[in-house]
Amino acid sequence: MTAPGPPAARDEPTSTEASDPYLWLEDVTGDRALDWVRARNAEAEATLAGTAEFRQLESRLLEILDSDARIPVVEKKGDLCYNFWRDARHERGIWRRTTLASYRTEQPEWETVIDLDALNRIEGENWVWHGATFLEPDRDRCLVALSRGGADADVTREFDLITRSWVEDGFHRPEAKGALAWIDRDKVYVYTDFGPGTTSSSGYPLIVKEWRRGTPMSDARLVYEGQSTDMYIAANRDHSPGYERDFVSRTLTFYSDQLHLRALDGTLVRVDVPDSANKSVHRQWLTVELREPWTVGDTTYPGGSLLATRFDDYMAGGRELHVLFTPTHTTSLASYTWTLDQLVLNVLDDVRNRLVVLTPTASGWQRDPFVGAPALGTVEVSAVDADRSNEVWLTSTGYLTPTTLALAEPGREPEVLKKLPEFFDASALVVEQHFTTSEDGTRVPYFMVCPTDLELDGTAPTLLYGYGGFEVSLTPGYSAGVGKGWLERGGVFVVANIRGGGEYGPRWHQAALRANRHRAYEDFASVARDLIARRVTSASRLGVQGGSNGGLLAGNMLTQYPELSGAVVIQVPLLDMKRYSHLLAGASWVAEYGDPDTEDWEFIRTFSPYHLLDPTRAYPPVLFTTSTRDDRVHPAHARKMAALMLDAGMRVDYYENIEGGHGGAASNAQAAHMSALAYAFLWRELGRS
């Protein structure tokens, strides 16, 4: 889940120390809370990290994360390819560039543009890279976003790509959640925290302004102001040559927004499509991806469809819509990518990718298969330069197949540029896809990675991973960490494609929203039961892991299905669903979970692990991990749940990284340490005797 913007004030609910004795742990950097955190961290380090085996695993994981053999993913701008890179020599990372010709070689010649470690030493900061936006079409300047410690809140600073230096008296946005967006060389859109009343209840910008170079940000001219109930307001200029336009976006909820065309005189004209639809404009085309059915004239288009129409005609009142994709019972649209004058559809069919190339012609849209696309594994496509060519980056990966990056153009065989080496021995492993039946009769798929000679005797240590929310699909991908930390030692790894995700499009997601949240947990439990019934493992050898919304999933597996697992890893989680909408960015997820300050609490309480915990009941041991600098999901969720369980005498390990934001780690070393803690915990609880 995503969340920009500093936490905004919201009326507090009636929770008190009497009704919630752990409220003091919500004080993120309070002395009492941090003393508790340090004590728990010390205990976790002593029990999990004090062995030679742990240090060896941590070292191997760090070697993988720091390896020069990793694929340097690039963004091509003109003749140059830009990449952000972290390794042992660059803990916080370097932003660097090379030519495409050099990138094609085994050892590209990189030029460092920004060295974050050097910058941190000079400025006495702990900056974490948040990306850069290029000035178009010259591409000689960029707006760089930097975060302290990995939080979502960041600063934006203007950088000169010719001199490789910060622009003196250039655009600078103070720390907050929000951004700057180029209009032209001397103007930007700024949406950020302008003071009291300018951020939404979920902590995101409510105001966007036009800011001219050489003037204070406080003098920027108002472009649009949202309502207090809105979630996020932003603006941008489309710099496509010949199709330059300005847009203002008004996000109403996590799953609804409005798009407005901004005229030269500053007036806004709404693009009249459903709020629930994803809408985008590319050159002459408006594309509309439906979450819900939409009736236009005599035609009803089902949710999950992708439609296209000519933008100018549509804004003038025309309603000629071209159907580019219609879902079936087993298919959904994973993504679509515009190139200069083609559209590449990435379709999921029972969680397996296939690509289709669409070309608009005078007689309609021509459909062709994508030549050379891998038949197995996960395939991702992104445009190299959508305003200038039909080339795409083609990435393929699988649980046992190291990632490959190719340069491709529809109609031609892809050119493989980079291939990840094998970081773990997969020669005796196999990937299987299985289906199970959930409590209400729904067919639920899951992937299993296991030894080819797996004995179905119920003894294999098995790790079951899931997410189940926000229309996020879990597709096969190469994870050297899972391979080295779990699979190489004989563990079985399982990924459940439960409802709440996007594997079968909007219907799959919407089936587990709000009052139907329980279906995601029922699906996950059905996978666990199927693994046990098939004798892959047993409850005492089955571990459960999830992070963020997946942490809420793991928390519900702990509290509602404790008999199905022998260990639970809960990472950067939501757990106190009574308080979640009052903590940091939580209010932005009401469309997903419901509003606990209304009658919605009657169903929310049924999946709030913090309230479901029964001090008299037996639960499997738990590892909680989170980050002090996570300003998206408040660390108090993990803190309070761990404290509640510890005070009830339950088996709990807890580790809170001081940096890292919602990702949990701000450096490769921190990431390796956090992963090693999780695997050490799981092997301690589930490993063969």
Buried (B, 14 or more C-beta within 10 A) or exposed (E): BEBBBBBBEBEEBEBEEEEBEBBBBBEBEEEEBBEBBEEBBEBBBEBBBEEEEBEEBBEBBBBBBBBEEBBBBBBBBEEBBBBBBBBEEBBBBBBBBBBBEBBBEEEBEBEEBBBBBEBBEEEEBBBBBBBBBBBBEEEEBBBBBBBBBBBBBBBBBBBBBEEBEBBEEBBBBEBBBBBBBBBEEEBBBBBBBBEEEBBBBBBBBBBBBBBEBEEEBEEBEEBBBBEEEBBBBBBBBBBBEEBEBBBBBBBBBBBBBBBBBBEEEEEBEEBEBBBBBBBBBBBBBBBBBBBBEBEEEEEEBBBBBBBBBBBEEBBEEEEEBBEBBBBEEBBBBBBBBBBBBBBBBBBBEBBBBBBBBBBBEEEEEEEEEBBBBBEEBBBBBBBBBBBBBBBBBBBBBBBBBBBBBBBBBBBEEBEBBBBBEBBBEBEEBBBEBBEBEBEEEBEBBBBBBBBEEBEEEBBBBBBBBBBBBBBBBBBBBBBBBBBBBBBBBBBBBBBBBBBBBBBBBBBBBBBBBBBBBBBBBBBBBBBBBBBBEEBBBBBBBBBBBBBBBBBBBBBBBBBBBBEBBBBBBBBBBBBBBBBBBBBBBBBBBBBBBBBBBEEBBEBBBBBBBBBBBEEEEEBBBBBBBBBBBBBBBBBBBBBBBBBBBBEBEBEBBBBBBBBBBBBBBBBBBBBBBBBBBBBBBBBBBBEEE
